[in-house]
Amino acid sequence: MSKAKQVNGIEPVPHYIMPDRSTPKYELIIEQLQTCGNSPIGSAYYYVKADDNWRSLCRIIHGGGKVFFHEVIDHEKYSISDRDIDEVVRPEKGIPLLPGHYQISPDIEMKLRALISIQ
């Protein structure tokens, strides 16, 4: 994790970095999600991050023009199967936002909205 300093008396939120020490392009991901017509689910935007070896459901909590929080979600906690995640990244089905980042499917969106609305 990178070193974060207190600014204006406010403690920093967790900040993720990639294995190569670069920072994920949060603002660009949010911009792409909004451009594709995605609306927030609860207070967060969701997407799938994938490479050749793994796939994960991620969420970004956004507000006031800034990213407040980013995390990898345990998709099984939301009744989303590995098959649901794999469907998102299939070339004929997936909608890439950026290389390695995919828009969630309508099925995943429906599950998230249903579960988050009752929390």
N, C-alpha and C positions, 0 to 999 in steps of 0.2 A: 504494500500500500504506500502511496506517496505521502510525503510529509505535508500536512495542512496546518495553516496558522490561523489563530483566532483573529477575526476582522471585525472591527466595530463592536466588540463585546459579544459576538455571536460565535459559538462553537461550530466548526465545520461538520458537515454530514459526511458519511463514508464516501470515498472517492475511489473508484476502481481504475486499475491500469491493466493493460494487456501484458502477456508474458514478455513481449519485446520492449516493455516499459513505455509504450505509447499510450495515450489516452483515447478511449473510444470517442467516436464522433457523435456525441449525444445530440447536439443541436441539429446536425444534418439528419440524423435518424428521425427526430421529431418532425422536422420540416417535411421529410418524405412521407411520413405517416399522415400528416395533415393534408399534404398535396393529393394523396391517394384517396382522400375522403374518409379516413378513419376518424371516428370520434372517440373520446376517452371512455373507458369502462371504469366507472367509479371515478377516481381521480388520477388514473394512470393510462398510459398508452402501452399496448402489448405488441410484441413481435417475436419472431423466432430467429435465433442466431445459430448458424450452422457452418461446419467445415466438413472435411472428409471423414473425420473420426467421431464427431459428436454433434448433437443438436440440443438446444435448450430454449425454453420459453423465458422471455425477459420482460420486465416492465420498467417504464420510466415514469416517475411522478414529476410533473411539469407544472410550473405556475409562475406568474410574474415575469415571464420572459426568460426564466432560468430553469435548469434541471435541478430539482431538489434531491432526487434519489434515484438510483438505478440498481436493480437486482436481478439475479437469476432466480426464477420461480420453480418450485417443485411442482411440475405440471400434474403429477398424479394426485396431488392434494386437491386439485380442481376438477378431478374426473376426466382429465385429458390424457389419452393413451399415447404410447410411443408411436403407434400407427397414425394417430391424428397429427402428431408433429412431423412424422415422415412424409405424410401427404402434402404438407405445406411446401416442402423443399423439392418435390418432384418437378422436373423441368416443365412438363406439360400442364402442371397445376399451380405451381408456386408463383407468386408475384414478388420478384426481387425488389427491395427498396434500394439497397446498396449491395455490393458484393458480400455474400455471407449473411445478409439480413433479409428476412422475408416477412411479408404481411401475414397476419394470422388468417386462417380460413373462416368462413361463415360458421362452421360447426364449432370451432374453438371459441369464437366470439360469443355465440349463443350460450355455451356452457359457462363462460366467464361471467357474462351479464346475469345469468340466472343465479349463479352461486354468490356473486358479489351483492346482488340486490337483497338477498336474505340475511346478509351478515350485519 
